[in-house]
Amino acid sequence: MTARSTRTGEDAEDLDVEEVLALVNEHGGPAGDPGGRTEGPAHVPAPAAQGTHHKPDAHHRATPWPEARATAARAARAGSRAARRAPVSVTLDDALGLTLAAPLTALTDLPSFDTSAMDGWAVAGPGPWDVRDEGVLAGHAEPEPLTDGEAVRIATGARVPPDTTAVLRTEHGRSDAQGRLHATREMHHGQDIRPRGQECRSGDQLLPVGALVTPAVLGLAAAAGYDTLTAVPRPRAEVLVLGDELLTEGRPHDGLIRDALGPMLPPWLRALGAEVIAVRRLRDDAKALHKAITGSTADLIVTTGGTASGPVDHVHPTLERIGAELLVDGVKVRPGHPMLLARTKEDQHLVGLPGNPLAAVSGLLTLAEPLLRTLAAHPAPEPYALPVQGTAHGHPYDTRLIPVVLRGDVAVPLHYNGPAMLRGIAAADALAVVPPGGARAGQELELLDLPWASAGIGVCFT
């Protein structure tokens, strides 16, 4: 462990996201690499030349799927270096799902005094014992000391009287005709007493920089005396839903369709650790898109639709107009190959998702997930694979992502997995990564957990 990772909470206030990421990489695996891979540097496509236009054959220059994910993670690291995103102090109520930017150091001994581990009697010396009339309850001031041959009723969590030898459990004691207490089992010194500092001493480091704040971490922080935590801030995301054909209510009619991405993307982004600051619906208008992108203060802008080369696909021309750096222009994956990733400002990125719903999900997990995960300093999930049940059809040249349910130790592909369909993903536990050419029955496929189906990150919906 480095000296930096053992700073006190006050010293660690100066940590920026880049430093937290370095610590996560050192102690928690390659935070930026998708699935914990240790591949060499991936190819990053050169920025689009000024004055050029997106062409229909751009898919031939598309980025392979694993490289696209690695590029998104690296882009986030570069962005956090530029922005020097400062840690924030958040209340325990708001800290769930964040990453610690300062070590969690005990502010007190735990427990802070000798406490009873059981309901029963605190006793002094060998029995039998005379029992005091009054009892000792949790939350009360320190009781009077005991003398040898004396006992007092005590509740779990109550302060143990000075000079107590042990705690006799309720079920292990009996009273005789004279009211004296006897043990029905052999006892030993210190039995059922939690001594002061048993779990930690004041100043002990409980968790390092880079630890994910889970419900258990919140409990530990509260027990250790914390009201607030110093953490990496949630990346701020803005969603721009593009299209003249989209309805926000009612049934489809007259060539108009319901907007599925507007309701789906914000909670999905929150599940990936983002703070969604706005969801805006724009018509297919280049000026409106330009104004929305240039006026956004988000760390990540997510657009839906408009990434191809049709007459109302304005994303590429708008990015070119503002001088954005195009990092990924198309990915060799189905569905979702027209997705893109651009750096719009030194501290801001844009992920362009295709307009078809399942294609948009593919883009979200390919580009937005590693970028958001890295901005939030979350470690990459451990990669895992399961054999596929039956044949998984693939694309001749591209990776394919298909919804699956997990049944024991196999992944079962689901129907309704076309680019415009959500029925399959709505029932899925994960997406299976099918290599070019497909997979035979029983072949192990890498799986991408959906955020609500995986342990830990699913707690970040609020």
Buried (B, 14 or more C-beta within 10 A) or exposed (E): EEEBBBBEBEEBBEBBBBBBBBBBBBBBBBBBBBBBBEEEEBEBBEBBEEEEEBEEEBBEEBBBBBBBBBBBBBBBBBBBBEBEBEBBBBEBEBBBBBBBBBBBBBBBBBBBEBBBBBBBBBBBBEBBBBBBEEBBBEEEEEBEEBEEBBBBBBBBBBBBBEBBBBBBBEEBBEEEEEEBBEBEEEBEEBBBBBEBBBBBEBEBBBBBBBBBBBEEBBEBBEBBEBEBBBBBBBBBBBBBBBBEBBBEEEEEEEEBEBBBBBEBBBBBBBBBBBEBBBBEBBEBBBEBBBEBBEEBEBBBBBBBBBBBBEEBBBBBBBBBBBEBBBBBBBBBBBBBBBBBBBBBBEBBBBBBBBBBBBBBBBBBBBBBBBBBBBBBBBBBBEBEBBBBBEEBEBBEEBBBBBBBBBEEEBBBBBEBBBBBBBBBBEEBBBBBBBBBEBBEEEBBBBBBBBBBEBEBBBBBEE
